[in-house]
Amino acid sequence: MGFSASMIQRQPLGSGGEFRLVLRPNASLSPGQARLLVGLLGLMMAVIGFGFAAVGAWLVLPFSGGELLLLIYALSCSMRWSAAREVITVARDSVFIEQGPEGEQRHRFLRAWFRVDWRPGPAPRLLVGSHGKWVEIGAFLGEEEKRVLAKILQQARAMEF
């Protein structure tokens, strides 16, 4: 289709042409892999730190522990960001948008009035909405993915069900 399968997934809903788009940011680590990374690095830092402490450089231990805590914090922020997702459901008469890991923000637009506003530039934005209510979607997508997503949504707006 021209877009990254890991960032935009299209799922058909029944035989009426309705579909769902699931948008996710690119995530390089799963939660299990992140725990494994922290465990291995923690073990390596402990071995090195205790090695230095054994020869009298005990001050390495608190700094090593601080680095490990900073790594854990950075990975937890990264994992929280990569859990973001957006689900766009194009139904017969409506377009539904759910944003957040658990779909905390929900928006509904009538498909007949639904508009797609692509704003290119240094920080391209993709807005959808109608009647003065606009929602930015795919903020974590690259410019090419946003362009493809805008094209898909514009075609869906014109489709006959």
N, C-alpha and C positions, 0 to 999 in steps of 0.2 A: 504493500500500500504506500510505501514511501516514508514511513516513520518508524522510529525505534520501537520494537515490540515490547521492550521492557518499560517504556515510559508511557505509551498510549496503547491500551488494549481495547479492541472493539468486540463486543459480544452481542450477537443477535438475540432478540427477544420474541420468540414465536415466529409465525410465518407472515405477519402483516407488514414487515419492513421496519418495525420498531427495533431500536438498538440501544445499547449502553456503551459509553466510553469510560474507561477507568484510567485516570491519569495518576502516575506516581513519579516522584523524583528518582533519579538514578541513585541506587544505593550499592555501595561496594562491599558492605559487610552485612551478614545476617546477625541477629542478636547472639546466636551461639558462637559464631566466628569472632565477634567482638569480645565475648567472655574468654574464649580460648586465647586471643591475642593478649588481653590484660593478664591472664594467668601466666602465660609464657614470659612476657616481659617482666612481670612481677618476680617470677622465679629467677630470671636472669639478673635483675637488679639486686635481689637479695643476695645471690651468690657473690656478685661483684662487691656489693656493699660490705658483706661480712668478711670478704677477703681483705679489703682495705682496713676494716676494723681490726682484724687479726694482726696486722703489722703496725697498728698504732694510729691509723688515720680514721678514728671513729666518727669524725665529723661528716664523713661521706654518707653515713646511714640516714640522718634526717633529711638531707638533700635528695637522696635516692627515693625515700618515702614520699617527699613532696612532689617529685617528678611523677611518681606513680599516681598520686591523687590527682594531679593536673591532667594526666593522660585519661584517667577514668572520667573526669568531668568533661573533657573535650569529646570523648567517644559517646558519652551519654547525650550530650547536646546534638551531636551528629545523628545518633540513632533516633532521637526524638524528631528531628527535622525530616529524616528519611521515612518516618511513619506517616507523613502527611499524604493525603490522597484526595482526589476529587472524582466524583462520579456524575456523569452527565447522561441522563436518560431521555432519549427522544421518543416520545409516545405519539399516538395518533393526533391528539389535540394539544399536548403540553410538552414543555421541556423542563425537566427537573434537574437541579444542580445541588449536589451535596458536597460540602467541603469539610475537611478535617479528618483525623484518623477514624473517628466514629460517626462521621456525618453530622457534626454538631450544628453546622450552619446549613440551612435548607432554603432553596429559592425555587419558585415555580413561575414559569412564564407561559402564556398562551402561545402556541406555535405560530398562529397567524400573525401575531404582533412581534414575535421574537426577532431581534436584530443582532448582528455581529459587527463589532467595531474593532478593526485592526489598526493599531497605531504604531507604525514603524518609527525607528529612530535609534538613538544610542541605547535606550532601555525600552525595547519594544513591549507593548502591552496588548493583551487581547481581552476585550470587554464584551459581555453579552448582556442583553436586557431588553426592556421595553417600558414605555410610559414613564421615563425619567428614573427608573430603577436600574442601575448598572452594577454588574458584578465582574471583577477581574478573575479570569480563570487561567490556569496553567502558568502561574508566576514562576514556577521552578523549571519550566521548559525552556529550551533554547529557541532562538529566533525561527529556525527552519521548522521545528516541531509546532510552534505556535501558528506559523503560516499554514501548515498542513491541517491543523485542527480547525482553523478559521474556515478553510475551504470545505472541510467535511461538514461543519455546522451550517454553512451557507447552503450547501447542497441539500442537507436534511430539511432546512426550512422550506425549500421549494418542492420537496418530494410530495407526491400524492400517495396517501395510504388507502 
